[in-house]
């Protein structure tokens, strides 16, 4: 039996859909699209039936009730199928959600960095900061039809960890849309690389570089850079050495650059294709050479599972 059937017979079921929208807008959008298609198809069937000539032999209240029930059943049977009207509506709703997420992310960045930007505007370093923000807005293309992930249950995380996930979630959702990697996994890697935001890479003047992913500044990087001491493994042995890292003007720019690296580098192709399994994704990042730590895959898997609150999600 179609679980969406009550809507056509009882409009009060909209209340439950409205409540679900507050918890999981993506899932509610898909259900609303299917329900709208069912209502639309019922109206089409009713119009078709009204246009047909009647003999008058079977007309009556009982026949009308039967026809209405049949139309309702047929509408449910054809609604929600791949390539149908519901899919088009859901894709449009998903695009509206993504627009809201991007606006939310930008508002978050503006509120968080308003004092920093005010100081930067008066300093010689203002131009690099403004350039970084413009680069952050040039995000990779959003994949249409990809429903955003649901926020993990943060009740099993401590206050600092939960706060880190909440702050980075809008940016991770946008990166998810361009890479296909679940937002919780992206936040998990940021948490591993930055110690849940406690060990962020700093610039020469002590400011945060917003480089939550530990991405180094190679020869092709033309943005701002900073140097920091890090641990690298050579022939299985840990060595402390100074490396050049990328510096960003905001966290939005950092997540955008991570997404661009994942999508634009051929060595991460297999990693993106394994974005349906935490263990395969984590080990794939290690095999692709994201880090030299021989235990990186296992550490990343543990941190992602921690971000997921041991796999228990809010439905």
N, C-alpha and C positions, 0 to 999 in steps of 0.2 A: 504494500500500500504506500502511495506517495505521502511522505511526511509533510508535504506542503498543502495537502488537501484542505485542511481546516480554513485556510484563508478565503477560498472562494465561497464556502458556505457560511463563514462567520468572520466578519471584519474585525472582531475583537482580538483575533490572533495577531493583529498588527502590534498590539501592546507588547507581546513577547518578542516580536522581531525588533521593536524599538529598544527594548532592554538589551537584547543581544548586540545591537549596533554599538552600544556604549562599551561593551566588553571586547568585541571582535568585529570592527567595521568591515573588514574584507569578507569574512564569512557571511555576515548579514547582507552585504551588498549582493553576493551571489544568490542568496535565497530570495532577496527582494526582486532581483531580476527574473528569476524563475517564476515567482509568484505573479509578477506583472505579465509575463508571457502567458501564463495559464488563464488569467483574467481576460487578456486580449483575445486568446484563442476561443474562449467560451463565448465572447461577444460575436466573434466571426461566425462560429457555428450557429448561434442563435439567429443571426442575420440571414445566413444561408437557408436555415429551416423556414424562416418567415417568408422568404422569397419563393418557396416551393408551393405549387398549387395543392390544395387540400380537397379531399372528397367529401368531408363532413361525416363520414361513417364512424370514425374513431375519435372525433373531437370530444373533449370534455376535460374536467379538472384532473382526473387520474392520468389521462394521456399527457397533459401538460407537465405534470410532476415527473412522469417517467422520462419525457424528452429532456427536461432540465437536468435530471440526474445523469442521463446518457451523455449530454453535452459536457457536463462537468467532468465525467470520467474520461472522455476523449481528450478534453483540454489538458488534463493532468498527464495523460499518456504521451502526448506529443511535445510537452513543454520540458525545457531544461536539457535538450539534446545538443550534442556538439554541432556547431555551425548554425544554431538557431538564433532567434531573436534575443533570448536570455543571455547568450554568450556576448553578443554585441553590447547589450545594456551593461553587463557586468564589467566589460572592458572599459566602457566609458566611465562607470563609477569608480573603477580602480584608478583611472587617470586623474579623476577629481581628488581621490584620496592622496595620491602621490603629490599633487599640487599643494595640498594642505600640509603634507609632511615636509616638503621643501620649505614652505613658508615658515613652518614651526621651527625647522632647523636654523633658518636664517635669523628668526627672532631670538632664538636661544643664543646664537653666536653674538648678535648685536648686544643683547643684555649682558652677556658674560664678559664681553671685551670692550664695553663702552668706555670704562676708565682707561684701559690700555690704549685704545684708539685715540682718546683725547690727548694723552701724553705723546703718542707717536706722531700725531699731526703737527706737534710743535718741535719735533726732533728731526735731525738729518736722515733718520732711518724710516721716515714716513713712507717714502716711495716704495721700498720693498714690501712693506706691510700691505699697502693698497694693491700692489701687483699680486700679492698672494691671495687676497680676497677675490680679485677678479678671476684668478685662475681657479679658485674653488667653485665659482659660479658656473664655470665651463665644465660641468660634470659629463661623464660618459652617457651615451644614449640610454634612456630608460626602456627596458623591455616591456612592451605592451602586454597586458593580460596576466602579468605576474602579480599575484596577490601578496601583499606585505605580510611578514611574519607577525605573530602575536607576541606581545611583551612577555618574557619569561616570568614565572612566579618568583618574586624577589624575597619572599619571607624567610628563605633559608640562607640568605646572604647577610653578612654583617652590614652595618650602616654605610661604611665607606664603599664597599663593593656594590651594594644596591644603588647608591648615589652615582657611582661611575656608570653603571649600566643605563640608568635613567638619562644621564646627561648625553651619553653617546648614542642612544637608541635612534633618534631621528636621523643622524648621519649614517648609521649602519643600515637603516632601512633603504636609504637612497643608494648606498653601495650594493645592497642586495639586489636591487632592481636592475643594476647594470652588469652584475657578475653572476647572479643566480646562487650565490653563496648565502645561506641563511644569516640573517642579521646577528643572531646570538653567537654564531661562530666567529663573525668578524669582530664583535665586541670582545669575545673570548681571546682572540689573538692580540688585540690591543691591550687587554688586561695582562696577558702574559708578558708582552714586550715592555710594558710600562709599570709593572707591579701594581696594577689596578689604579694607575695614575699617580702613584706615590714616588716613582722613580723616573719621571719624565726627563728626557734629554734637555739640557739647558744651553742657552746661548752664552757667548762670552761675557755678557753683562748680567747674567743670572736669570734672564727671562726664559719662560718656557718656549720650546721650539715647536710645540704641538705635534711633534713626531712620535706618535703613539706606537708606530709599527716598526721602529728601528730601521727604517729604510736609509741605506747609505747614499751618499752623493757621489755618483760615478762621474766619468768624464763627460757624459752626455747631459748631465744635470746643469741647467743654467739658472736655477733659482738660488735663494739664500742657503747658506751652509753654516754648520757649527761643528766644532770638534769635541769629542768626548772619549773617555777611556772605556773600553769595552772588553769583554772576554771572547776570544776567538780560539777555536780548536784546530790545531795543526798536527796531523798524524796522531790524533786521539789525545793530544796533550793541551791543556788549557793554558792560554797565554794572555796576559793583559797588554793591550796596545791601544794607541790613540787612532781613532778613525774619524773620517769626515761624514757627517750625517746631513740629510736634508732638513731645512727649517721652513716652517709654514707660518702663514699669518693667522690661521684659525684651525680648529679641529675639523671643520667642514672640508677645508682644503686637504688635510691629511687623509681623510677617508676617501676623498675623490682621487687623490694620487695613488692610494693603495688599490682602488678599483681599476684605475687606468693601468697600473703595473700588472695586475692579474689578467686583464683582458688583452693587453697589448703585447705581452711576452709569451712566446710560443712554449717556453718550458713549463708554464703553468696551465697549459691546455688540459692535461690529464687531471690536474688538481680540480679544475672547474667541473670537469665531467664526473668527478667523484663526489660532488657536493650533495650527495644524498646519504652519506655515511660519515659519521664523525671520525671514526678510526681511519678510514681510507683517506679522507681529506687531510687529517693531521699527518699521517705518514707520508702522504703525497707531497706536502709542503716541505718535509725534511728531504725527501728524495730529489725534489726539484732544486734544492740548494738554497732555500730561503735563509737558513741559518746553519752554522758549522757545528753547533752543539749536537753530538750523537744521540742525545736524549730528547731532542727538540720535539719530535713527533709525539712521544708519550706525554711530555709536559703540556703540549698544546691540547691534546685530547683531554687531559685532566682539567685544564682551565676552562675549556669550552663546556665540559659537563658541569663544572662549577657554575658557570654563567647560566646554564640551563636549569640551575637549582636541582641538580641530580636528575634531570630529565622530566621534572613535573611542571607542566605548562598550565597556564590559565586558559581554559577553553571557553 
